[in-house]
Amino acid sequence: MFTKNVFGVDLGSSAVKIYSLRKNRLLIEHNMIAVRNGSQVIAFGNDAFDMYEKNPPGIRVDRPIIGGRIADVDEVEMLLSLLLKRTDSHVGSKPYIYFSASVNMSELEKRAYYAISYTGNLGRPKVFLVDRPICDAIALGIDPGRSKGSMILDIGAQSTEVSVIAGDQIIISDALNIGGQQLNESICNEVRREKNLLIGRRTARRLKAVLATFEQKGLNEARKVIGIDTVSGLPREEVISAELVTRAAEAELRKGAEEMRLFLERTPPQISRCIFEEGIYLTGGTARIPGIDRYLSHHIGCKVILSTDYDFSTVKGLKEIIQNKELRKWAYALKDKQ
């Protein structure tokens, strides 16, 4: 039984997700912070995202977490402290914080999680790390201790984490350079090539959200956008079709699917046999594209099971670990790994 405030934190590349045990509340905010003079926070989370690509001179709007890893310790500390207070105004003295973490991080990268916790105003919290594939597995209903072979694809904003769990451990985990932001950039490039129109990444992200689909019924949709004409340099309105957006997204996703297929082929035969029988689990924010599970299944050659909580699976896994004493064995302090 906890006597302190307890939080589960998933520091994603696109969004930060926080679970508060005391409030039994889940918060999701953009991984963004707007800073003036290096230390004065002007906005954070969703408010900072609203300033992105249109911030005034003298104010820097950054993602302090890149590729699921801490890029700027000071900015992440400020962002985390503010978001924890937004989740629960009474953070309390020496709270417990459970972070999801990539499997292949160096010891220096892992120490950054302790640095952002101890350098702020959190009162020297008790910090634990949980490997992200374990969080995903628990949220997906997989018992990591009993699995004979389970493969999880977590397609995030900047990368895809491909992991295999078997025999009470993570057999292999790797990050592929394919995620939501790569799809956004591909959409920007295709619109420029086909329509002679420059659009920003925020516009591409919105187009992907409403138009990208691997289901035939949605390909007749279209949306109007405003961009910069590459010839005249003036603003221009253009209609962008779902077919164009999907074609651009598919070009990137196809490369990722091929890497996933090769990854599966490198898995030990006795484990890959279990994976083929069970299917591959798909989660992560980019998994929201309609029909993406069937697309990947076709190109990988294995059944793909789409999570019903793809946006929140990692933080919901942390929630389960916090609430269930038996599952807390998957959490570790840095000294436990030394």
Salt bridges, closest charged atoms under 4 A:
ASP10 OD1 - ARG132 NE 3.87
GLU29 OE2 - ARG86 NH1 3.04
ASP47 OD2 - ARG86 NH2 3.80
GLU53 OE2 - ARG201 NE 3.93
ASP62 OD2 - ARG60 NE 2.48
GLU75 OE2 - ARG60 NH2 2.25
ASP88 OD1 - ARG22 NH2 2.78
GLU109 OE1 - ARG69 NH1 3.15
ASP143 OD2 - ARG146 NE 3.66
GLU161 OE1 - ARG132 NH1 3.56
GLU190 OE2 - ARG193 NH2 2.65
GLU190 OE2 - ARG247 NH2 3.01
GLU194 OE1 - ARG193 NH2 3.94
GLU194 OE1 - ARG247 NH2 2.35
GLU215 OE2 - ARG294 NH2 2.48
GLU221 OE1 - ARG223 NH1 3.72
ASP229 OD2 - ARG236 NE 2.68
GLU238 OE1 - ARG236 NH1 2.67
GLU243 OE1 - ARG247 NH1 2.59
GLU250 OE1 - ARG254 NH2 2.55
GLU252 OE2 - LYS255 NZ 3.10
GLU258 OE2 - ARG261 NH2 2.49
GLU265 OE2 - ARG261 NH1 2.44
ASP309 OD1 - LYS316 NZ 3.29
ASP311 OD2 - ARG288 NH2 2.34
